[in-house]
């Protein structure tokens, strides 16, 4: 009766509140198996039968409430990511418990003894029960090879009935229902009808004390997880088959409401079942009405066929459960032992199974959760937190430099190292992070950490970073952060977290920059300042002082001065912007200009940083198209502007100057291309 009531409640409510159009919800093997195993555990603790039934109902009720909460919290997608070894071990353990608990019934041993007691008493075995059980098992196993139109369990149950009545033809005692331990008997729920049974169940639930909740919270959580996983897996398959899209959070709410209703009327909880749902799809179902009708017709069939259920052999039901239990065991997982990479997963599966068999399912749930945490930590610690390590003389800022200057930087000693970090920086990877960074504190002036691929950060990792910063500060060196994500997947604001934990403060030797090239520019500025070299904002170069015009005649320089106009640009303003007319060349007299390529909204790619004596705007000037990039004045800037008409006039009178300008533009573009290629090679490691 509990199974029928559960199928009715789930069938009527889960489709009504869920999102999947073709999902059939009903009591399922994991729910029946877990509640059966839980009943065995409570029985071994000496609890009376009435209390056990109420505890099972309370477990189902809480499981439904947990499913509703999970759906409302929008964690429907997260529940699918429970580690496979934990679920595999738990279900395999439940499958073995099912088999062990049903063998005495299969053998026909009266009194409900334990497995070992039944095996030690062959004199009590009923051969008629064994024959019926073997027939049912054979039909369960062989039927799917010939037809899938009718569920194997129905055909197996019919075969069991036929076998039983076949034996009854030679033994008239088998035709008696009263006192016949081989039959289920009349479903009367102690002499009460359906309505009275539900009413009695409500009164019993109302008499439960709050303290008893502690005994069933963990099993309820586990049951909610198993039922949710079962449902979500079925929904994924249905979506793939029918090119539809279901809402996992709404489906969890629908399943939770159905299971709460099932528990309130004394029914068995369930989930979206794969077999029934696939039959529903193959039969042409398109809407949720199919699920609603399945629930309603189930109750109608119960009312009509109730007298027939009394003649169902116990061995037939036990055999069906044994086959289901055997199918729940993931035999493929035994192969995990043969591969070193999956041997730990095999041990996790084995540990969960052993605890489920020799302790109880509640302890197995705790072991499974603990192993889930260990598996996560293992996966995080097995991957390196250092994606790439780049020597400072292999990676440069986008500041324009002469060929001799660039060559000297590549050949000279490197006081800088760049680390690209990745993954989770937490207590499990803190030692790995320390081992990678600590050797650099003795020989480096600048240690740059790119945080773009970091997924999480905890206090232990920030403590390691603070230790590295302190070691660098002792040697008058710097720890530099760049590419800091605005927000981690967890919602943590990394930059604020680094400041709050004391790693990054304006008064010490740790700094943070938005991008790697900004950090590299700052490092180069620190080097130049240490050497006493003039900075870009202090340097002023008139046309005769620019290296590109060295060797030209005074007449050519004079005519160029006459052809250009001097334009001041305030800091923060654009010299030119992408999409504007590109028929002008700009020669920087004073200040620093940043060339960026717009990508998406406020995002951009840094192409170059240019200073006095350099030409910008060359691409648009050469091909006659609009500017492809923005030129932003970082400081107060003055530029000489040369229009295309002025350039053509100069070319007629001074072809050497025109060639020098075009050559300089081409060399600048080639230099930026080479720098970009070198950057890609360096970043790819």
KEKOL-673069 format. One line per 8 residues: number of its first residue (from 1); for each residue x, y, z of C-alpha. Coordinates in nm, 4 decimals, padded with zeros to 6 digits. Each point is the difference from the previous one (the first is absolute). Example, Ala and Ser with C-alpha at 12.3 -4.5 7.8 and 13.67 -1.06 7.14 Angstrom:
1 = 01.2300 -00.4500 00.7800  00.1370 00.3440 -00.0660;
***
This chain:
1 = 00.0000 00.0000 00.0000  00.2876 00.2358 00.0791  00.1427 -00.0508 -00.3471  -00.3350 00.0626 -00.1685  -00.0657 00.3138 00.2060  00.3493 00.1289 -00.0784  -00.0429 -00.0589 -00.3721  -00.3328 00.1839 00.0086;
9 = 00.1269 00.3020 00.1940  00.3161 00.0325 -00.2097  -00.1833 -00.0541 -00.3255  -00.2550 00.2724 00.0754  00.2226 00.2683 00.1554  00.3545 -00.0344 -00.1401  -00.1052 00.0640 -00.3630  -00.2261 00.2857 00.1064;
17 = 00.2810 00.1943 00.1694  00.2998 -00.1272 -00.2006  00.1269 00.1147 -00.3389  00.0718 -00.3189 -00.1944  -00.2889 -00.0765 -00.2356  00.0475 -00.3771 -00.0293  00.1453 -00.0974 00.3383  -00.1768 -00.2819 00.1866;
25 = 00.0484 00.0140 00.3776  -00.0597 -00.3025 00.2187  00.1500 -00.1902 00.2932  00.3379 -00.1255 -00.1174  00.2578 -00.2626 00.0885  00.2433 00.2339 00.1852  -00.2805 00.1264 00.2251  -00.1408 -00.3448 00.0717;
33 = 00.3485 -00.1407 00.0485  00.1147 00.2716 00.2365  -00.3188 -00.0055 00.2065  00.0192 -00.3807 00.0177  00.3606 00.0157 00.1142  -00.0889 00.2750 00.2476  -00.2852 -00.2154 00.1346  00.2481 -00.2854 00.0510;
41 = 00.2314 00.2353 00.1887  -00.2791 00.1204 00.2279  -00.1135 -00.3586 00.0549  00.3488 -00.0990 00.1106  -00.0139 00.2882 00.2497  -00.3071 -00.1637 00.1575  -00.2586 00.2624 -00.0950  -00.3633 -00.1174 -00.0214;
49 = -00.1529 -00.0446 -00.3446  -00.2430 00.2899 00.0367  00.2791 00.2440 00.0846  00.2069 -00.1212 -00.2946  -00.2848 00.0639 -00.2430  -00.0419 00.3527 00.1355  00.3750 00.0643 -00.0199  -00.0023 -00.1099 -00.3631;
57 = -00.2914 00.2335 -00.0712  00.1782 00.2866 00.1753  00.3164 -00.0707 -00.2014  -00.1988 00.0189 -00.3236  -00.1723 00.3211 00.1137  00.3308 00.1721 00.0831  00.1550 -00.1223 -00.3252  -00.2817 00.1706 -00.1932;
65 = 00.0438 00.3215 00.1992  00.3763 -00.0071 -00.0662  -00.0692 -00.0362 -00.3721  -00.2290 00.3040 00.0066  00.2662 00.2003 00.1845  00.2677 -00.1063 -00.2480  -00.2193 00.1078 -00.2884  -00.0843 00.3374 00.1575;
73 = 00.3682 00.0617 00.0722  00.0693 -00.0667 -00.3700  00.2544 -00.2724 00.0636  -00.1660 -00.2456 -00.2361  00.3027 -00.0011 -00.2269  00.2472 -00.0407 00.2851  -00.1525 -00.3207 00.1336  00.0980 -00.1758 -00.3222;
81 = 00.3652 00.0454 00.0873  00.0137 -00.2344 00.2978  00.3132 -00.2125 -00.0598  -00.0810 -00.3135 -00.1939  00.2040 -00.2332 00.2278  -00.2070 00.1055 00.3029  -00.3344 -00.0533 -00.1746  00.1272 -00.3225 -00.1559;
89 = 00.1130 -00.1406 00.3353  -00.3199 00.1010 00.1739  -00.2302 -00.1489 -00.2630  00.2108 -00.3170 -00.0209  -00.0189 -00.0345 00.3779  -00.3761 00.0478 -00.0072  -00.0245 -00.2581 -00.2797  00.1883 -00.2557 00.2084;
97 = -00.2203 00.0752 00.3020  -00.3092 -00.0578 -00.2156  00.1291 -00.3350 -00.1196  00.0969 -00.1078 00.3493  -00.3348 00.1023 00.1470  -00.2044 -00.1743 -00.2725  00.1824 -00.3345 -00.0101  -00.1875 -00.1335 00.3082;
105 = -00.3316 00.0903 -00.1669  00.1188 -00.1592 -00.3245  00.0756 -00.3184 00.1939  -00.3412 00.0125 00.1710  00.1442 -00.0030 00.3529  -00.2746 00.1191 00.2391  00.0471 00.2510 00.2784  00.2207 00.2497 -00.1827;
113 = 00.3385 -00.1302 00.1187  00.3320 00.1580 -00.0945  00.1870 -00.1118 -00.3091  00.2525 -00.2132 00.1855  -00.2686 -00.1604 00.2159  -00.2045 -00.0908 -00.3100  00.3028 -00.1487 -00.1765  00.0797 -00.2148 00.3049;
121 = -00.3542 -00.1471 00.0083  -00.0525 -00.1813 -00.3349  -00.2660 -00.2155 00.1622  -00.2295 00.3052 00.0114  00.0365 00.0804 -00.3679  -00.3205 -00.0274 -00.2057  00.0730 -00.1514 -00.3382  -00.3206 00.1503 -00.1436;
129 = 00.1252 00.3473 00.0901  00.3361 -00.0676 -00.1672  -00.1679 -00.1231 -00.3201  -00.2206 00.3104 -00.0217  00.3010 00.2220 00.0672  00.2123 -00.1639 -00.2708  -00.2805 00.0401 -00.2555  -00.0407 00.3685 00.0885;
137 = 00.3753 00.0640 -00.0227  00.0206 -00.1731 -00.3380  -00.2848 00.2108 -00.1398  00.1494 00.3203 00.1439  00.3351 -00.0716 -00.1654  -00.1182 -00.1418 -00.3333  -00.3067 00.2128 -00.0787  00.1907 00.3199 -00.0973;
145 = 00.1698 -00.1963 -00.2797  -00.3334 -00.0594 -00.1716  -00.2264 00.2940 00.0821  00.0063 00.3396 00.1703  -00.3662 00.0791 -00.0537  -00.0877 -00.1327 00.3474  00.2262 00.0542 00.3032  00.1842 -00.3240 00.0926;
153 = -00.1201 00.0220 00.3606  -00.3641 -00.0325 -00.1097  00.0716 -00.3006 -00.2209  00.2152 -00.1558 00.2720  -00.2753 00.0483 00.2569  -00.2514 -00.1598 -00.2354  00.2395 -00.2914 -00.0562  00.0396 -00.0375 00.3760;
161 = -00.3759 -00.0176 00.0456  -00.0259 -00.2571 -00.2786  00.2777 -00.2116 00.1525  -00.1593 00.0180 00.3440  -00.3430 -00.1116 -00.1230  00.1679 -00.2671 -00.2063  00.1512 -00.1405 00.3199  -00.3322 00.0458 00.1811;
169 = -00.1579 -00.2438 -00.2451  00.2049 -00.2753 00.1695  -00.0262 00.1423 00.3543  -00.3483 00.1287 00.0962  00.1412 00.1574 00.3208  00.1578 00.2708 -00.2125  -00.3479 00.1256 -00.0955  -00.0632 00.1236 00.3545;
177 = 00.0693 00.3748 00.0582  -00.0444 00.0153 00.3769  00.3120 -00.1084 00.1837  00.1898 -00.0705 -00.3233  00.3506 00.1370 00.0577  00.0847 -00.0356 -00.3709  -00.2567 00.2679 -00.1021  -00.0221 00.3744 00.0615;
185 = -00.3538 -00.0375 00.1309  -00.2798 00.2499 00.0091  00.1041 00.3670 00.0133  -00.2218 00.1239 00.2790  00.2445 00.2145 00.1987  -00.1172 -00.1586 00.3234  -00.3624 -00.0096 -00.1068  -00.0184 00.3626 -00.1103;
193 = -00.0888 00.1259 -00.3456  00.1983 00.2512 -00.2002  -00.1619 00.3048 00.1588  00.0335 -00.1378 00.3521  00.3605 -00.0981 -00.0664  00.0878 00.3538 -00.1098  -00.1784 00.1478 00.3016  00.1832 -00.2328 00.2386;
201 = 00.3295 00.0946 -00.1665  -00.0690 00.3699 00.0546  -00.0799 -00.0526 00.3656  00.3203 -00.2010 00.0468  00.2141 00.2652 -00.1677  -00.1542 00.2662 00.2214  00.0965 -00.1944 00.3124  00.3715 -00.0115 -00.0908;
209 = 00.2355 00.1910 00.2276  00.2460 00.2580 -00.1455  00.2968 -00.1837 00.1516  -00.0565 -00.2929 -00.2346  00.0906 00.2247 -00.2935  00.3689 -00.0397 00.0842  -00.0166 -00.3710 -00.0826  -00.1239 00.0497 -00.3542;
217 = 00.1554 00.3284 -00.1202  00.3099 -00.1621 -00.1523  -00.1950 -00.2834 -00.1701  -00.2495 00.2594 -00.1279  00.2782 00.2129 -00.1465  00.1506 -00.3057 -00.1649  -00.3377 -00.1109 -00.1341  -00.0676 00.3497 -00.1349;
225 = 00.3372 -00.0019 -00.1780  -00.0534 -00.3457 -00.1508  -00.3540 00.0769 -00.1174  00.1097 00.3353 -00.1411  00.2907 -00.1542 -00.1894  -00.2291 -00.2721 -00.1367  -00.2508 00.2618 -00.1167  00.2543 00.2381 -00.1502;
233 = 00.1773 -00.2783 -00.1891  -00.3328 -00.1059 -00.1499  -00.0809 00.3589 -00.0971  00.3355 00.0362 -00.1755  -00.0691 -00.3134 -00.2069  -00.3527 00.1152 -00.0862  00.1258 00.3443 -00.1039  00.2594 -00.1587 -00.2284;
241 = -00.2556 -00.2375 -00.1566  -00.2705 00.2591 -00.0579  00.2133 00.3137 -00.0617  -00.1710 00.1666 00.2944  00.1304 00.1932 00.2979  -00.1134 -00.0574 00.3560  00.0568 00.2160 00.3063  00.1839 -00.2129 00.2601;
249 = -00.0886 00.2286 00.2901  -00.3708 -00.0078 -00.0842  00.0159 -00.3777 -00.0439  00.1490 -00.0319 00.3485  -00.2829 00.2081 00.1455  -00.2570 -00.2154 -00.1816  00.1604 -00.3225 00.1206  00.0213 00.1368 00.3534;
257 = -00.3692 00.0945 00.0059  -00.0894 -00.3451 -00.1338  00.2124 -00.1765 00.2615  -00.1393 00.2156 00.2829  -00.3524 -00.0874 -00.1103  00.0969 -00.3667 -00.0290  00.1387 00.0004 00.3535  -00.3090 00.1726 00.1394;
265 = -00.2303 -00.2704 -00.1402  00.2336 -00.2828 00.1027  00.1564 -00.0614 -00.3410  00.3501 -00.0977 -00.1075  00.2107 00.2895 -00.1370  00.1300 -00.0101 -00.3539  00.1589 00.1818 -00.2899  -00.0206 00.0504 -00.3717;
273 = 00.0551 -00.3566 -00.1231  00.1954 -00.0778 -00.3154  -00.1886 -00.3104 -00.1188  -00.3517 00.1379 00.0347  00.1038 00.3370 -00.1481  00.1593 -00.1626 -00.3048  -00.3136 -00.2104 -00.0548  -00.2009 00.3217 00.0313;
281 = 00.2106 00.1690 -00.2703  -00.0081 -00.2997 -00.2338  -00.3788 -00.0158 00.0399  -00.0348 00.3533 -00.1375  -00.0431 00.2112 00.3144  00.0551 00.3741 -00.0501  -00.1365 00.1723 00.3094  -00.0122 -00.0336 00.3780;
289 = -00.3514 -00.1415 -00.0276  00.1590 -00.3420 -00.0600  00.1600 00.0093 00.3468  -00.3219 00.1154 00.1634  -00.1968 -00.2810 -00.1641  00.2602 -00.2564 00.1094  -00.0512 00.1008 00.3635  -00.3785 -00.0034 -00.0231;
297 = -00.0211 -00.3335 -00.1836  00.2383 -00.1576 00.2517  -00.2476 00.0662 00.2813  -00.2922 -00.1197 -00.2100  00.1855 -00.3246 -00.0747  00.0662 -00.0448 00.3717  -00.3671 00.0325 00.0860  -00.0977 -00.2483 -00.2698;
305 = 00.2847 -00.2522 00.0380  00.0370 00.0014 00.3785  -00.1380 -00.3564 00.0405  00.2556 -00.1299 -00.2507  00.2918 00.1497 00.1962  -00.0775 -00.2326 00.2923  00.1081 -00.2974 -00.2195  00.3399 00.1443 -00.0895;
313 = 00.2740 -00.2398 00.1219  00.2506 00.1574 00.2399  00.2793 -00.1786 -00.1868  -00.1045 00.1770 -00.3216  00.0391 00.3439 00.1575  00.3254 -00.1066 00.1676  00.1399 -00.1242 -00.3313  -00.0899 00.3240 -00.1779;
321 = 00.1753 00.1969 00.2745  00.3038 -00.2287 -00.0172  00.0338 00.0574 -00.3740  -00.0391 00.3754 00.0532  00.2577 -00.0123 00.2795  00.2421 -00.1889 -00.2229  -00.0436 00.2577 -00.2745  00.0708 00.2793 00.2480;
329 = 00.3487 -00.1404 00.0611  00.2466 00.1732 -00.2283  00.2093 -00.2977 -00.1071  00.1918 00.2184 -00.2430  00.1587 00.1780 00.2976  00.1962 -00.3172 00.0826  00.2254 00.0870 -00.2947  00.1037 00.3213 00.1774;
337 = 00.2388 -00.2064 00.2136  00.2075 -00.0937 -00.3038  00.0936 00.3604 -00.0859  00.2232 00.1981 00.2385  -00.1756 00.3243 -00.0921  -00.3376 -00.1352 00.1193  00.1154 -00.2207 00.2857  -00.0892 00.2588 00.2621;
345 = -00.3490 00.0250 -00.1500  -00.0299 -00.3778 00.0335  00.0984 00.0236 00.3666  -00.2636 00.2697 00.0546  -00.2674 -00.2223 -00.1559  00.1126 -00.2968 00.2074  00.0071 00.1992 00.3256  -00.3543 00.1299 -00.0493;
353 = -00.1247 -00.3528 -00.0812  00.1716 -00.1550 00.3043  -00.1376 00.2637 00.2381  -00.3493 -00.0434 -00.1454  00.0149 -00.3788 00.0453  00.1696 -00.0332 00.3379  -00.1003 00.3207 00.1797  -00.3086 00.1692 -00.1431;
361 = -00.1163 00.2287 -00.2774  00.0141 00.3065 00.2226  00.3709 -00.0539 00.0602  00.0471 -00.0709 -00.3705  -00.1578 00.3385 -00.0749  00.2521 00.1707 00.2265  00.2866 -00.1920 -00.1555  -00.1239 00.0964 -00.3454;
369 = -00.0107 00.3709 00.0868  00.3479 -00.0180 00.1541  00.1389 -00.1735 -00.3065  -00.1677 00.2569 -00.2244  00.2026 00.2690 00.1778  00.3184 -00.2077 -00.0244  -00.0559 -00.0627 -00.3699  -00.0397 00.3721 -00.0605;
377 = 00.3190 00.0798 00.1893  00.1835 -00.2767 -00.1855  -00.1046 00.1330 -00.3394  00.1049 00.3512 00.0947  00.3390 -00.1042 00.1381  00.0796 -00.2255 -00.2957  -00.0074 00.2956 -00.2409  00.2774 00.2573 00.0138;
385 = -00.0842 00.3542 00.1040  00.2767 00.1371 -00.2246  -00.1189 00.0006 -00.3597  00.3093 00.1716 -00.1359  00.3275 00.1512 00.1198  00.1572 00.2660 -00.2236  00.3387 00.1659 00.0369  -00.0213 00.3783 00.0009;
393 = 00.2372 00.0346 -00.2982  -00.2414 -00.2056 -00.2125  -00.3021 00.2216 00.0621  -00.0122 00.3769 -00.0377  -00.2469 00.2816 00.0392  -00.1640 00.1590 -00.3003  00.2228 00.3074 00.0263  00.1641 00.0701 -00.3331;
401 = 00.3791 -00.0456 00.0082  00.2800 00.0090 -00.2524  00.1475 -00.3201 -00.1410  00.3212 00.0439 00.1993  -00.1943 00.0570 00.3210  -00.2157 -00.3095 -00.0542  00.3019 -00.2142 -00.0845  00.1803 00.1162 00.3117;
409 = -00.3020 -00.0850 00.2144  -00.0177 -00.3538 -00.1401  00.3720 -00.0651 00.0493  00.0335 00.1631 00.3414  -00.0592 -00.1716 00.3379  -00.3618 -00.0252 00.1129  -00.1002 00.1378 00.3370  -00.3662 -00.0743 -00.0728;
417 = -00.2052 -00.3177 -00.0187  -00.3670 -00.0376 -00.0964  -00.2200 -00.2803 00.1378  -00.3374 -00.0800 -00.1552  -00.2001 -00.1575 00.2817  -00.3085 -00.2147 -00.0537  -00.2627 -00.2070 00.1769  -00.0753 00.0148 00.3719;
425 = 00.2418 00.1660 00.2403  -00.1058 -00.1503 00.3324  00.1402 -00.1994 00.2892  00.0405 -00.3072 -00.2201  00.2263 00.1789 -00.2500  00.1643 00.2548 00.2320  00.3193 -00.2063 00.0428  00.0279 -00.0406 -00.3773;
433 = -00.0368 00.3771 -00.0441  00.2673 00.0663 00.2642  00.2404 -00.2497 -00.1585  -00.0352 00.1710 -00.3387  00.0456 00.3588 00.1216  00.2426 -00.0254 00.2921  00.3169 -00.0694 -00.2093  -00.0630 00.3206 -00.1974;
441 = 00.0161 00.2226 00.3090  00.3810 -00.0237 00.0181  00.0899 00.1029 -00.3568  -00.2882 00.2094 -00.1360  -00.0750 00.3672 00.0281  -00.3531 -00.0388 -00.1352  -00.2262 -00.3048 00.0316  -00.3159 00.0453 -00.2089;
449 = -00.3062 -00.2202 00.0586  -00.2694 -00.0125 -00.2696  -00.3267 -00.0988 00.1742  -00.2275 -00.0118 -00.3045  -00.0570 -00.3786 00.0130  -00.0333 -00.0322 00.3778  -00.3383 -00.1490 00.0934  00.0050 00.0268 00.3786;
457 = 00.2097 00.1477 00.2790  -00.0039 -00.0636 00.3735  00.1746 00.1368 00.3082  00.2708 -00.2676 00.0010  00.1086 00.0933 -00.3530  00.0030 00.3719 00.0836  00.2182 -00.0800 00.3026  00.2502 -00.1674 -00.2354;
465 = -00.0085 00.3037 -00.2292  00.0612 00.2263 00.2987  00.3007 -00.2119 00.0976  00.1403 00.0338 -00.3536  -00.0601 00.3753 00.0106  00.1851 00.0291 00.3318  00.2987 -00.1975 -00.1342  00.0163 00.2243 -00.3070;
473 = -00.0295 00.3117 00.2129  00.3004 -00.1115 00.2047  00.2008 00.0014 -00.3245  -00.1480 00.3345 -00.1148  -00.1983 -00.1856 -00.2686  -00.3631 00.0191 -00.1097  -00.2981 -00.2343 -00.0276  -00.2227 00.1159 -00.2865;
481 = -00.3544 -00.1240 -00.0713  -00.1745 00.0437 -00.3342  -00.3035 -00.1268 -00.1933  -00.1947 -00.0241 00.3253  -00.3566 -00.1229 -00.0744  -00.2782 00.2360 00.1009  -00.1788 -00.2870 00.1684  00.0665 -00.3694 00.0517;
489 = -00.2650 -00.2673 -00.0734  -00.0659 -00.0123 00.3745  -00.0849 00.3732 -00.0013  00.3176 00.0976 00.1858  00.1503 00.3345 -00.1037  00.3637 -00.1012 -00.0326  00.1577 00.3463 -00.0058  -00.1895 00.1091 00.3099;
497 = 00.0828 -00.3313 00.1690  00.3725 00.0505 -00.0691  -00.0197 00.3480 00.1509  -00.2062 -00.1064 00.3011  00.2420 -00.2822 00.0813  00.2984 00.2350 -00.0194  00.1695 -00.1462 -00.3068  -00.0448 00.3122 -00.2152;
505 = 00.0419 00.3393 00.1662  00.1174 00.3279 -00.1537  00.2707 00.0440 00.2636  00.1943 -00.3219 -00.0540  00.1725 -00.1977 -00.2760  -00.3123 -00.1566 -00.1505  -00.1943 00.1628 -00.2831  -00.2955 -00.0925 -00.2194;
513 = -00.0562 00.0912 -00.3642  -00.2934 -00.0553 -00.2303  00.1961 -00.1781 -00.2744  00.3357 -00.1709 -00.0445  00.1348 00.2591 -00.2431  -00.0765 00.2757 00.2525  00.2008 -00.1895 00.2597  00.2879 -00.0451 -00.2465;
521 = -00.0050 00.3716 -00.0828  00.0170 00.0836 00.3699  00.2941 -00.2374 00.0440  00.1843 00.1583 -00.2914  -00.0734 00.3438 00.1432  00.1514 -00.1073 00.3322  00.3117 -00.1207 -00.1797  00.0347 00.3238 -00.1971;
529 = -00.0525 00.2083 00.3123  00.2732 -00.1989 00.1773  00.2358 00.0703 -00.2924  -00.0883 00.3704 -00.0032  -00.1397 -00.0223 -00.3540  -00.2483 00.2737 -00.0975  -00.3641 -00.1009 00.0137  -00.2397 00.0459 -00.2908;
537 = -00.1882 00.2882 00.1611  00.3257 00.1928 00.0599  00.1483 -00.0486 -00.3471  -00.0719 00.2500 -00.2804  00.1140 -00.0673 -00.3584  -00.0406 00.2530 -00.2764  00.0108 -00.1184 -00.3601  00.3785 00.0595 -00.0451;
545 = 00.0625 -00.2092 00.3168  -00.1921 -00.3052 -00.1162  00.2180 -00.2967 -00.0985  -00.2061 -00.0809 -00.3097  00.1060 00.3300 -00.1654  00.3695 -00.0283 00.0738  00.2119 00.0843 -00.3070  -00.2679 00.1934 -00.1867;
553 = 00.0796 00.3433 -00.1396  -00.0890 00.3144 00.1946  -00.2280 00.0989 -00.2887  -00.1958 -00.3265 00.0335  -00.0349 00.0473 00.3772  -00.1154 00.3604 -00.0528  -00.2606 -00.1016 -00.2571  -00.1253 -00.2789 00.2290;
561 = -00.0356 00.2491 00.2845  -00.2039 00.2198 -00.2296  -00.2243 -00.2906 -00.1098  -00.0957 -00.1183 00.3490  -00.2178 00.1575 00.2671  00.0600 -00.0387 00.3731  -00.3043 -00.1342 00.1877  -00.0207 -00.0258 00.3809;
569 = -00.2024 -00.2873 00.1518  -00.0898 -00.0072 00.3697  00.0555 -00.3105 00.2104  -00.2961 -00.2396 -00.0257  -00.1059 00.1315 -00.3408  00.0393 -00.1819 -00.3305  00.2449 00.1071 -00.2694  -00.2202 -00.1925 -00.2403;
577 = -00.2592 -00.2734 00.0389  -00.0918 -00.3155 -00.1886  -00.2254 00.0653 -00.2963  00.1114 00.3608 -00.0536  00.1680 00.1197 -00.3207  00.3540 -00.1338 -00.0309  00.1534 00.2457 -00.2495  00.2417 00.1524 00.2548;
585 = 00.3316 -00.1021 00.1552  00.0802 00.0927 00.3602  00.3563 00.0557 00.1224  00.0201 00.0104 00.3788  00.1951 00.3019 00.1303  -00.0746 -00.0409 00.3705  -00.1885 -00.2418 00.2250  -00.1145 -00.3633 -00.0136;
593 = -00.2751 -00.1451 -00.2219  -00.1632 -00.3420 00.0440  -00.1221 -00.1786 -00.3156  -00.2896 -00.2396 00.0674  -00.2226 -00.2118 -00.2207  -00.3698 00.0022 00.1054  -00.1363 -00.3524 00.0380  -00.3367 -00.0019 00.1793;
601 = -00.1694 00.2823 00.1885  00.2636 00.1194 00.2506  00.2477 -00.2780 -00.0761  00.3060 00.0717 -00.2120  00.3343 -00.1485 -00.1001  00.3159 00.2014 00.0693  00.2024 00.0297 -00.3210  00.2776 00.2415 00.0960;
609 = 00.1082 00.2862 00.2224  00.1805 00.2745 -00.1899  00.2106 00.2953 00.1124  00.1853 00.3009 -00.1418  00.1509 -00.0472 -00.3451  -00.2407 -00.2761 -00.1098  -00.2647 -00.0071 -00.2758  -00.3603 -00.1121 00.0611;
617 = -00.2994 -00.0336 -00.2308  00.1970 -00.1765 -00.2732  -00.2467 -00.2716 -00.1053  -00.2778 00.2386 -00.1006  00.2515 00.2319 -00.1653  00.1456 -00.2811 -00.2164  -00.3198 -00.1666 -00.1213  -00.2258 00.3062 -00.0002;
625 = -00.2556 -00.1633 00.2282  -00.1223 00.1155 00.3399  00.2035 -00.0466 00.3160  -00.0245 -00.3563 00.1349  00.1085 00.0844 00.3562  -00.0356 00.2660 00.2697  00.2903 00.2256 00.1031  -00.0418 00.1131 00.3613;
633 = 00.2202 00.2693 00.1570  00.1281 -00.1367 00.3303  00.1711 00.3307 00.0853  -00.0085 00.3509 -00.1403  00.0889 -00.0582 -00.3649  00.1105 00.2100 -00.2956  -00.0014 -00.1502 -00.3496  00.1074 00.1253 -00.3400;
641 = -00.2811 -00.0676 -00.2498  00.0874 -00.0643 -00.3658  -00.2893 -00.0210 -00.2455  00.0035 -00.2148 -00.3146  00.0076 00.3054 -00.2274  00.2997 00.1401 00.1835  00.1732 -00.3378 -00.0166  -00.0516 -00.0231 -00.3789;
649 = 00.1399 00.3504 -00.0479  00.3062 -00.0857 00.2109  00.0463 -00.3175 -00.2008  00.0320 00.1931 -00.3232  00.2686 00.2355 00.1382  00.1654 -00.2386 00.2497  -00.0451 -00.3638 -00.1044  00.2612 -00.1148 00.2544;
657 = -00.2106 00.1467 00.2829  -00.3174 -00.1620 -00.1341  00.1788 -00.3330 -00.0212  00.1305 00.0450 00.3559  -00.3506 00.0635 00.1327  -00.1517 -00.3008 -00.1793  00.2925 -00.2186 00.1050  -00.0428 00.1044 00.3645;
665 = -00.3732 -00.0755 -00.0093  00.0655 -00.3410 -00.1552  00.2718 -00.0828 00.2545  -00.2286 00.1007 00.2864  -00.2780 -00.2240 -00.1291  00.2443 -00.2881 -00.0542  00.1386 00.0501 00.3491  -00.3469 -00.0149 00.1567;
673 = -00.0800 -00.3159 -00.1969  00.3229 -00.1655 00.1151  -00.0677 00.1056 00.3588  -00.3490 -00.1518 -00.0180  00.1371 -00.3254 -00.1432  00.2650 -00.0144 00.2742  -00.2671 00.0654 00.2632  -00.2153 -00.2850 -00.1319;
681 = 00.2974 -00.2389 00.0017  00.0982 00.1029 00.3528  -00.3515 -00.0260 00.1401  -00.0520 -00.3430 -00.1579  00.3199 -00.1184 00.1675;
***
